[in-house]
Amino acid sequence: MSSHPDDSTFAAFNRMQGMGTVRDPYPEWADLRREAPVQVGDTDRFLPPGSAALMGERIAVALSFDAVSEVLLDGARFPSSGYARTMGAVMGHTILEMDEPEHHRYRALIQTAFQRKQQQRWEQEIVRPTIEARLERLRGAGRAELVGDLTFPFPVAVICDMIGIPKDEHDTFHRLAVDLISVAFDPPRGLAASQGLGELFAEVLAQRRRQPANDLMTLLAEAELEGTHLEDEQIFAFFRLLAPAGAETTYRSSSNLLYGLLSDPVQLDALRRDPSRIPAAIEEGLRWECPLTGIQRTTARDTEVAGVAIPEGTPVHVCLAAANRDETRWDEPDRFDLFRTQRHHASFAFGPHTCLGMHLARMETRVLLECLFERLPGLRMDPEAEDVHISGRMFRSPLALPVVFDG
């Protein structure tokens, strides 16, 4: 049976993210940003209770677009190594926590699999067939719930096929991926998931060493770094990092974009009539409601950002979502508007740690919209649906998207 967002594993994670309870954190972030583009204070003022690893500490929060950009573009002052004590315990030593030059060496190994020139193969062989198969089950019904039926399950199927995970293990992979990042509020669950994913990856890796295939597991099994092959644990660490990224962020970003469009029939119809606007719609959706609202850095020395002093060793919460609604950069930033002049947003971060899978995420969402417009004519929000909305604090997305269409 396919995983569903209401299943206990995913429902528990969503609750800890404030989904269903934290409806709109943007006014609070806007007030803080106007008060000062960087805030320094106790964690309980800025972070949800699930951020257990940082609770009880002093923390800096970057909220303006300029402050966020400054932090992310200066890896010397603001290294990523702080992730070692949060996600490192369950993921292992990954590019998430690496700084230069180590980060560059390891990222270069896998960069080619995520560059634009590889997207056409992933699209034709995996992404489009996966989405079309999901939509084929819905045709003729006249109504659907797009989160559970489509946006939640399809990215997992895609990332599993890219790695080489057998289809009968997709649900297991999905649950373990979400359990892994539950470590902040349930450490035993996170550690058990780390072990489970390692065992799953070990089986696939052993198989690929006997019989190579055209997938990411084979790519890393055959990769060399400075003349030596990657060790098994290095491979597993990368895929532990990729697991929640593939399972969570695309599902949430595509759901958020669909909510924005379905909530505004004029913009939805305009996009349906002119699919050339799809790339602009994707970028606006990412700006307006990025799926992961913040990431972490640490100060390497006493420093200052936007005139605010930050002591050495201070965890820095980089609030991407607040930066994306900075009123000094965008007019009416709280409004979803696919017609607005495009400006670079912060959703994929900046600098050396810019999201490795950003081209894949954009391609997946483009194909999703193309297939929806083709397969579900007259797609619109179900007029009988009540109070459909986006919620959450660290991860944000709608819990459901009930729609009707011409069957």
C-alpha positions, -999 to 999 in steps of 0.1 A, spaced: 0 0 0 14 34 -9 23 59 18 -2 85 26 3 119 44 -22 109 71 -2 78 81 12 80 116 48 84 106 41 114 84 13 129 106 36 129 136 63 147 117 38 173 103 25 180 138 60 188 150 65 212 121 34 231 132 12 219 102 -24 223 111 -16 247 140 9 273 127 -10 289 99 9 320 90 43 328 106 51 356 80 36 385 100 58 376 130 89 373 107 80 406 91 78 424 124 111 410 135 127 419 102 115 455 104 128 457 140 162 444 129 174 424 98 193 401 122 180 392 156 200 377 184 184 360 214 173 328 231 162 300 208 127 297 224 119 331 210 126 321 174 125 284 169 98 257 173 100 232 202 111 205 177 145 221 173 158 203 204 195 203 195 196 241 197 172 247 226 185 267 254 212 285 234 217 320 221 210 321 184 211 347 156 184 348 131 189 363 96 156 377 83 162 402 55 172 392 20 205 411 22 214 395 56 205 360 44 226 365 13 256 378 33 256 348 56 252 322 29 278 337 5 305 338 32 314 302 42 346 314 60 326 334 85 296 312 85 306 276 80 281 247 77 300 224 102 274 230 129 252 204 111 276 178 124 259 179 159 224 180 146 219 160 114 254 144 114 244 119 141 219 103 117 232 111 82 269 107 87 296 130 73 278 146 43 282 176 20 256 193 42 282 198 70 313 201 48 331 233 42 357 242 15 378 226 1 364 193 13 328 203 2 339 211 -33 357 177 -38 328 156 -27 301 177 -44 320 175 -77 316 137 -76 279 138 -79 273 172 -95 271 157 -131 240 136 -122 221 167 -113 232 191 -140 207 203 -166 221 180 -193 210 150 -173 175 163 -167 161 151 -201 169 115 -193 154 116 -158 124 134 -173 117 109 -201 126 77 -182 113 84 -147 95 117 -139 70 119 -167 60 82 -167 56 83 -129 33 114 -129 13 101 -159 7 68 -142 -6 86 -111 -29 108 -131 -42 79 -152 -57 65 -120 -76 97 -114 -90 103 -149 -128 98 -151 -133 103 -114 -140 140 -117 -125 148 -83 -93 140 -64 -72 150 -34 -39 161 -50 -16 159 -20 -24 123 -11 -30 112 -47 -1 129 -64 22 155 -49 31 134 -18 39 101 -34 54 109 -68 87 126 -57 95 96 -36 90 72 -65 112 95 -86 141 96 -62 139 59 -54 141 51 -92 170 75 -96 189 58 -67 179 23 -78 157 13 -48 134 -16 -57 97 -6 -61 86 -29 -32 109 -9 -9 96 26 -19 73 29 11 99 17 35 124 43 21 98 70 24 90 63 61 127 60 70 135 92 52 110 111 73 119 93 105 155 103 98 148 140 101 125 134 131 157 131 151 153 167 165 122 157 185 126 118 186 163 108 186 158 71 189 135 72 159 160 91 139 189 68 148 168 37 140 159 52 106 196 59 99 204 23 105 175 11 84 184 33 55 220 20 57 208 -16 55 186 -8 25 214 11 7 238 -17 14 216 -43 -3 213 -21 -34 250 -12 -34 261 -49 -33 238 -56 -62 251 -27 -83 287 -38 -77 277 -72 -91 255 -57 -119 259 -20 -126 229 0 -138 222 35 -151 214 49 -116 229 70 -89 240 40 -68 261 28 -96 275 63 -102 287 65 -66 299 28 -65 322 36 -95 332 71 -85 367 80 -75 379 108 -53 416 116 -57 423 81 -70 403 61 -45 368 48 -46 343 60 -20 339 39 11 304 23 17 297 47 46 305 77 24 279 65 -2 253 58 25 258 92 40 251 109 7 220 89 1 208 96 37 211 133 29 193 128 -5 164 107 10 145 135 29 154 161 3 138 139 -24 109 129 -2 100 162 14 109 194 -5 95 187 -40 63 174 -26 58 205 -5 69 231 -31 47 216 -58 18 215 -33 23 251 -24 24 262 -60 -8 243 -68 -25 259 -38 -14 293 -50 -28 286 -85 -60 269 -74 -68 297 -50 -66 322 -78 -87 310 -108 -76 340 -129 -39 331 -126 -46 294 -130 -65 300 -163 -38 323 -175 -12 297 -170 -33 270 -186 -38 292 -217 -1 301 -218 22 272 -205 53 293 -214 47 310 -181 52 278 -162 89 285 -153 78 320 -139 50 303 -119 74 278 -104 98 306 -93 70 326 -78 57 296 -59 92 289 -45 95 326 -35 60 329 -20 60 296 0 94 279 1 90 243 15 118 245 40 117 279 57 152 279 72 187 264 73 216 266 97 251 281 99 275 289 127 298 319 133 335 310 130 345 342 148 331 373 163 315 391 134 288 415 124 259 413 99 237 443 91 252 462 120 243 435 145 272 419 165 272 380 165 297 363 188 319 334 177 302 300 179 267 313 177 242 291 157 227 312 129 192 304 117 190 316 81 153 323 75 149 318 37 111 323 39 114 357 56 141 368 31 117 358 2 91 382 15 114 412 22 93 442 12 124 461 3 130 437 -26 94 427 -37 63 448 -39 34 432 -20 56 402 -11 27 383 6 8 380 -26 13 351 -50 17 367 -85 31 348 -114 31 380 -134 55 398 -112 90 408 -124 112 378 -115 140 385 -90 164 359 -76 149 343 -44 165 325 -15 147 292 -16 176 272 -30 201 291 -9 233 307 -23 270 300 -25 287 267 -25 258 250 -7 232 261 -33 207 232 -35 222 203 -55 188 192 -67 173 225 -78 172 217 -115 156 184 -108 130 200 -85 122 226 -112 119 200 -138 96 177 -117 73 206 -110 72 217 -146 63 182 -158 37 180 -130 19 211 -143 21 201 -179 6 167 -171 -21 181 -149 -32 206 -176 -32 178 -202 -48 150 -182 -72 168 -159 -90 194 -180 -109 221 -161 -89 215 -129 -101 237 -101 -104 238 -63 -134 217 -51 -161 243 -43 -173 222 -14 -139 222 3 -136 241 35 -106 261 47 -79 247 25 -46 264 35 -9 261 39 5 257 74 37 248 92 67 267 106 99 249 95 83 228 67 52 243 50 26 229 27 -12 222 26 -24 191 43 -48 185 14 -58 199 -20 -93 187 -29 -100 194 -65 -126 187 -92 -121 185 -129 -139 176 -161 -140 138 -162 
